[in-house]
Amino acid sequence: MPLGSLMVDLTPAAILDVLRPVQDPELRRSLVELNMIRQVQVEPDRVAFTLVLTTPACPLRELIVEDCKKAIQGLGFQGEIDVRVTAETPSAPALPDRQSIPGVRNIIAVSSGKGGVGKTTVAVNMAVALARLGSRVGLLDADIYGPNVPLMLGEEDEVMAVYKDAQGQDRVQPLEKFGVKNVSMAFLIGRDQPVVWRGPMLNGIIRQFLYQVDWGELDYLIVDLPPGTGDAQLTLCQAVPLAGAVIVTTPQSVALLDSRKGLNMFRQLRVPVLGIIENMSYFIPPDDPTKRYDIFGSQGGSMVSQELQVPLLGQIPLEISVREGGDQGIPIVMAAPESASAQALLQAAKVVAGKVSMLALA
């Protein structure tokens, strides 16, 4: 007797019906209604279908696949269940007063209220993590006065190509490293050359990086903003429809105080706040990974997230390898992917991607 013969009249329609109650755990909507179940095939000993997730970085991928299999097995089918998983990332909603970037589905701002909290480290590792998970990713270094992205990607000596298009307009060819397309002011100036510009010039270069770079097709464009609530933040928020903003802080009080200001700035400018990432949550000594030291305090990010009613997206431990990876131009998610900090950054990237999809489909 064929393994699947316990179920009579097993058809693609029957498979869709039994999968209809299965929901995306974050969106809390039916997979079938969201058109996430496609190309259903039924054979005597095999059921196959394509599960189309809303992001390659879906944090609940395994749970969704398992829920689908259990639903089909509930029909009495005992044969092979072949789930082909792919992804189609939805685009952030368009806004009438802001200009989208052709081909770029979602723009995510990574910001901090003050410097020194590891914002660029988080932005770089988030971008690389999303690329490793299969997403098409770009990284815009919007910290014009202190551009550090090239150092952390090992591209300090690289130069961006600038050319004229058919209309005589300047176009920029981004660099690519670890699967991430990236641009930075550091590629256009000498290593020790300061950028001494007033606000209008800074606004102009950020807009050029947004609209005159050959980004191509991207699921996510991560924008590493300078600390504070100044011209760069205002330019970005008023120029493009942002999918959301991520606030990076450390647990210490002074960082948390400034993070509140940055968060409220985004709310004032009608930008969704995806949540808070607490960086340097605790120190893990290399000679005893079982120990933890709360160098900058503890649970500050949790308290602020509860106070301001935004999610805590992740708590990233401080390890020496994080600093080494940044200095050597190999982000920790590539240099030591099994380390505690790399795993925390990877999970934070998945959570951010999930939040973006949830807002796009809301």
C-alpha positions in Angstrom: 0.0 0.0 0.0 1.4 3.4 -0.9 2.4 5.5 2.1 0.0 8.3 1.3 -3.0 6.2 0.4 -4.6 6.6 3.8 -6.0 9.9 2.6 -8.7 9.6 0.0 -9.0 12.3 -2.8 -5.9 14.2 -1.7 -5.8 17.1 -4.1 -4.0 20.5 -4.3 -7.3 22.1 -3.2 -7.4 19.9 -0.1 -3.8 20.8 0.7 -4.7 24.5 0.5 -7.7 24.0 2.6 -5.8 22.3 5.4 -3.1 24.9 5.3 -5.5 27.8 5.4 -5.6 27.9 9.3 -1.8 28.0 9.4 -0.6 31.5 10.1 2.5 33.5 9.7 3.5 33.9 13.4 4.4 37.5 13.1 1.8 38.7 10.6 -0.9 36.5 12.3 -2.6 36.0 8.9 -3.2 32.9 6.9 -0.3 31.7 4.7 -2.9 30.8 2.0 -4.6 34.2 2.2 -1.1 35.9 2.0 -0.4 33.8 -1.2 2.6 32.3 0.6 1.6 28.7 -0.5 2.2 28.1 -4.2 2.8 25.4 -6.8 1.1 22.6 -4.8 1.7 19.1 -6.3 0.2 15.9 -5.1 1.5 12.4 -5.8 0.5 9.1 -4.2 3.6 9.2 -1.8 4.5 12.8 -2.0 3.1 16.3 -1.4 5.2 19.3 -2.6 4.6 23.0 -2.5 6.5 26.3 -2.4 6.5 28.4 0.7 7.1 32.0 -0.2 8.4 33.9 2.9 8.3 37.6 3.2 12.1 37.8 3.7 15.0 35.4 3.2 16.0 36.3 6.8 12.7 35.1 8.3 13.4 34.3 12.0 10.6 31.8 12.2 11.3 29.8 9.0 11.6 26.4 10.6 8.5 26.9 12.8 6.4 27.8 9.7 7.6 24.8 7.8 6.9 22.5 10.7 3.4 23.9 11.2 2.7 23.2 7.5 3.9 19.6 7.7 1.9 18.9 10.8 -1.3 20.3 9.2 -0.8 17.9 6.2 0.0 15.0 8.4 -3.2 15.7 10.2 -5.1 14.5 7.1 -3.6 11.1 7.6 -0.9 11.5 4.9 2.2 9.6 5.8 4.3 10.1 2.6 7.0 12.6 1.9 6.3 16.3 2.4 8.6 18.5 0.3 8.5 22.2 1.2 10.6 24.4 -1.1 11.3 27.6 0.6 11.9 30.9 -1.2 11.2 34.6 -0.4 9.7 37.7 -1.9 10.5 40.8 0.2 7.6 43.3 0.2 8.2 47.0 -0.3 7.7 49.7 2.3 4.6 51.8 1.7 5.2 54.7 -0.6 4.6 58.2 0.8 3.4 61.1 -1.4 5.9 63.6 -0.1 9.0 61.4 -0.3 10.8 60.0 -3.3 11.5 56.3 -3.4 14.7 54.9 -4.8 14.1 52.8 -7.9 14.7 49.1 -7.2 15.1 49.5 -3.5 12.3 47.9 -1.5 13.1 48.9 2.0 15.3 51.6 3.6 16.3 51.0 7.2 17.9 53.8 9.3 20.4 52.7 12.0 20.8 55.5 14.5 22.0 56.4 17.9 21.6 59.3 20.3 25.3 59.5 21.0 28.6 58.3 19.6 30.6 55.4 20.9 27.7 52.9 21.3 28.8 50.7 18.4 26.2 51.9 15.9 28.3 51.3 12.8 29.4 47.9 14.1 25.7 47.0 14.4 24.8 48.5 11.0 27.7 46.7 9.2 27.1 43.3 10.8 23.3 43.6 10.2 23.9 44.3 6.5 26.4 41.4 6.1 24.1 39.1 8.1 21.1 39.9 5.9 23.3 39.2 2.8 24.4 35.9 4.2 20.8 34.9 4.7 20.1 35.5 1.0 18.8 39.1 0.9 20.0 41.7 -1.6 21.6 44.4 0.6 23.1 47.8 0.3 24.8 49.9 3.0 25.0 53.7 2.8 27.5 55.3 5.2 25.7 58.6 6.0 28.2 59.6 8.6 29.8 62.1 6.3 32.1 63.7 8.9 33.3 60.4 10.4 32.8 57.6 7.8 34.0 54.3 9.3 32.1 51.7 7.2 35.1 51.2 4.7 37.4 50.3 7.7 35.0 47.7 9.0 34.5 46.2 5.6 38.3 46.1 4.8 37.9 48.6 1.9 40.0 51.6 3.2 42.1 51.8 0.1 39.3 51.4 -2.4 37.9 54.2 -4.6 34.4 54.5 -6.0 33.9 55.0 -9.7 32.0 58.1 -10.7 30.8 58.4 -14.4 28.4 60.4 -16.5 25.1 58.8 -17.7 23.5 59.4 -21.1 21.9 62.7 -19.7 25.3 63.9 -18.5 24.4 63.4 -14.8 27.0 62.0 -12.4 26.4 58.4 -11.4 28.2 56.4 -8.7 29.1 52.7 -8.9 29.0 51.3 -5.4 31.7 48.9 -4.1 30.7 45.4 -3.0 32.1 43.4 -0.1 30.7 40.3 1.6 27.7 40.5 -0.7 26.8 44.1 0.4 26.9 47.0 -2.0 28.2 50.1 -0.2 29.1 53.7 -0.6 30.9 56.1 1.8 32.4 59.6 1.8 35.6 57.9 2.8 35.9 56.5 -0.8 35.9 60.1 -2.2 38.5 61.8 0.1 42.0 61.0 1.5 42.2 58.9 4.6 43.2 61.8 6.9 41.3 64.5 5.1 38.6 66.2 7.2 35.2 67.1 5.8 34.6 70.7 6.7 31.1 71.3 5.4 28.0 73.2 6.4 24.6 71.6 6.4 23.5 72.2 2.8 26.6 70.5 1.4 26.0 67.5 3.7 22.4 67.3 2.6 23.5 67.3 -1.0 26.0 64.4 -0.7 23.5 62.3 1.2 20.9 62.8 -1.5 23.5 61.9 -4.2 24.2 58.7 -2.3 20.5 57.9 -2.2 19.5 58.8 -5.8 22.7 58.8 -7.9 24.2 55.4 -6.9 23.6 52.4 -9.1 22.0 50.4 -6.3 20.2 48.0 -8.6 17.6 45.7 -7.0 17.8 45.6 -3.2 15.6 44.1 -0.6 17.2 46.3 2.1 19.3 49.5 2.1 20.8 50.0 5.5 21.7 53.6 6.3 24.3 54.1 9.0 23.5 57.6 10.3 25.8 59.8 12.4 25.0 60.1 16.1 22.5 62.7 17.3 19.5 64.3 15.7 21.0 66.7 13.1 21.0 67.4 9.4 21.7 63.9 8.2 18.8 62.4 10.1 16.5 65.2 8.9 17.6 64.9 5.2 17.1 61.1 5.2 13.7 61.2 6.9 12.3 63.9 4.6 13.8 62.5 1.4 12.8 58.8 1.3 10.0 56.6 2.7 11.8 54.8 5.4 10.7 51.2 6.3 11.8 52.0 9.8 14.5 53.0 12.2 16.7 51.0 14.6 18.0 52.7 17.7 21.4 51.5 19.0 22.3 52.1 22.6 24.3 50.7 25.4 22.9 49.9 28.9 24.5 53.0 30.6 22.2 55.9 31.6 23.8 58.6 29.4 23.4 56.5 26.3 19.8 55.6 27.2 19.0 59.3 27.8 20.2 60.2 24.3 18.5 57.2 22.7 15.1 58.5 23.9 15.7 61.7 22.1 16.6 60.0 18.8 13.6 57.7 19.1 11.3 60.6 19.6 12.8 62.4 16.7 11.9 59.6 14.3 8.4 59.5 15.7 8.0 63.2 15.2 9.1 62.8 11.6 6.6 60.0 11.0 9.1 57.2 10.7 8.2 53.8 12.2 10.6 52.8 15.0 11.4 49.1 14.6 12.9 48.9 18.1 16.1 49.1 20.2 19.3 47.1 19.9 21.3 47.1 23.2 24.9 46.8 22.3 27.7 46.0 24.7 25.1 44.4 26.9 27.8 42.5 28.9 31.4 41.5 28.5 32.4 37.9 27.8 36.1 37.4 28.8 38.0 35.2 26.2 39.6 33.1 28.9 36.3 32.1 30.4 33.3 32.4 28.1 31.0 31.2 30.9 31.4 34.5 32.7 29.6 37.7 32.1 30.5 41.2 33.3 28.0 44.1 33.1 30.6 46.8 32.4 28.0 49.4 31.2 25.2 48.4 33.6 22.4 46.0 32.9 18.9 45.8 31.4 18.9 49.4 30.4 17.7 48.6 26.9 14.9 46.5 28.3 13.7 49.2 30.6 13.7 51.9 27.8 11.9 49.6 25.4 9.2 49.0 28.0 9.0 52.6 28.9 8.7 53.8 25.3 6.7 50.8 24.1 9.0 49.6 21.3 10.5 46.2 20.9 13.9 45.2 22.2 15.4 43.7 19.0 18.5 42.2 20.5 21.2 42.4 23.2 24.7 42.1 21.8 27.5 41.0 24.1 30.9 42.7 24.0 33.7 40.4 22.9 37.3 41.2 22.0 36.7 39.5 18.6 34.1 42.1 17.7 36.7 44.9 18.0 39.3 42.7 16.2 36.9 42.0 13.4 36.1 45.7 12.9 39.7 46.7 12.9 40.7 44.0 10.5 37.8 44.6 8.1 36.1 41.3 8.7 32.7 41.8 10.5 32.2 39.4 13.4 29.3 37.6 11.6 31.9 36.5 9.0 35.0 36.3 11.2 33.5 34.2 14.0 30.0 33.3 13.1 29.5 30.9 16.0 30.5 33.5 18.6 27.9 34.8 21.0 28.0 38.3 19.6 27.7 37.1 16.0 24.8 34.9 16.9 23.1 37.8 18.6 23.7 40.1 15.7 22.4 37.5 13.3 19.2 37.0 15.3 18.7 40.8 15.6 19.0 41.1 11.8 16.3 38.4 11.4 14.0 40.2 13.8 14.5 43.5 12.0 13.7 41.9 8.7 10.6 40.4 10.2 9.4 43.7 11.6 9.9 45.4 8.2 7.8 42.7 6.4 5.1 43.0 9.1 4.8 46.8 8.6 4.9 46.5 4.8 2.0 44.0 4.8 0.0 45.6 7.6 
